[in-house]
Every structure is written in structure tokens, then in C-alpha cells.
Amino acid sequence: MLAIKNNLMAVRASRQLGKSYEALSKSVARLSSGLRINSASDDAAGMAVRELIRSDVATLRQGS
């Protein structure tokens, strides 16, 4: 069993736990959305293309 003997070890453990939780949250968000791109940080170029296509589709729907 690991005993945390000083504050520095506790701070490091807390930081790593926070990073792990953040990574887990991102993974769950990706899985639950069902989308390949959730935000621009996932694929900036792909997101730009997606938005252009969405605007084209919206324009075509208005014209129909």
C-alpha cells in the first residue's frame, strides 16, 4: 500500500488524477456523440469542411 508522505506527492497525484479524469471525459464525450468531430481541436480542417457543407445544405433547403 502506498502512503503519501508529503504534500508534493499529494499534489502530483492530484494533478495526474485530474489529467486522467479529463482524458476520460473527452473519450466518453466522443463515444456518446457518435460524431467523428466534436470540436475544432479534434480535426480543424475537417470541421471547416463540415461547416461549409452544412451551410450549403441549409442554402439548398431554403431554395426548395
C-alpha positions as CSV (number, residue, x, y, z in Angstrom):
1,M,0.0,0.0,0.0
2,L,1.3,3.4,-0.9
3,A,1.4,6.1,1.7
4,I,1.6,9.7,0.7
5,K,4.2,11.1,2.9
6,N,4.5,14.7,1.9
7,N,2.5,17.4,0.2
8,L,4.5,17.3,-3.1
9,M,3.5,13.7,-3.7
10,A,-0.1,14.6,-3.0
11,V,0.0,17.5,-5.4
12,R,1.5,15.3,-8.1
13,A,-1.1,12.5,-7.6
14,S,-3.9,15.0,-7.7
15,R,-2.6,16.6,-10.9
16,Q,-2.3,13.2,-12.6
17,L,-5.8,12.2,-11.4
18,G,-7.1,15.4,-12.9
19,K,-5.4,14.7,-16.2
20,S,-6.8,11.2,-16.3
21,Y,-10.3,12.4,-15.5
22,E,-10.1,15.0,-18.3
23,A,-9.0,12.4,-20.8
24,L,-11.8,10.0,-19.7
25,S,-14.3,12.8,-20.0
26,K,-13.2,13.6,-23.6
27,S,-13.3,9.9,-24.5
28,V,-16.8,9.5,-23.1
29,A,-18.0,12.6,-25.0
30,R,-16.6,11.3,-28.3
31,L,-18.2,7.9,-27.8
32,S,-21.6,9.2,-26.7
33,S,-21.9,11.8,-29.5
34,G,-21.3,9.3,-32.3
35,L,-19.6,12.0,-34.3
36,R,-16.1,11.8,-35.7
37,I,-15.5,15.5,-35.0
38,N,-16.8,17.0,-31.8
39,S,-14.8,20.2,-31.7
40,A,-12.2,22.1,-33.8
41,S,-9.4,20.6,-31.7
42,D,-10.3,17.1,-33.0
43,D,-9.8,18.0,-36.7
44,A,-9.7,21.7,-37.6
45,A,-9.7,21.2,-41.3
46,G,-12.5,18.5,-41.1
47,M,-14.6,20.8,-39.0
48,A,-14.2,23.7,-41.5
49,V,-15.3,21.4,-44.4
50,R,-18.2,20.1,-42.3
51,E,-19.4,23.7,-41.6
52,L,-19.1,24.6,-45.3
53,I,-21.2,21.6,-46.3
54,R,-23.8,22.4,-43.6
55,S,-24.2,25.9,-44.9
56,D,-24.5,24.6,-48.5
57,V,-27.2,22.2,-47.4
58,A,-29.1,24.9,-45.5
59,T,-28.9,27.1,-48.6
60,L,-30.3,24.4,-50.8
61,R,-33.1,23.7,-48.3
62,Q,-34.2,27.3,-48.3
63,G,-34.3,27.3,-52.1
64,S,-36.6,24.2,-52.3
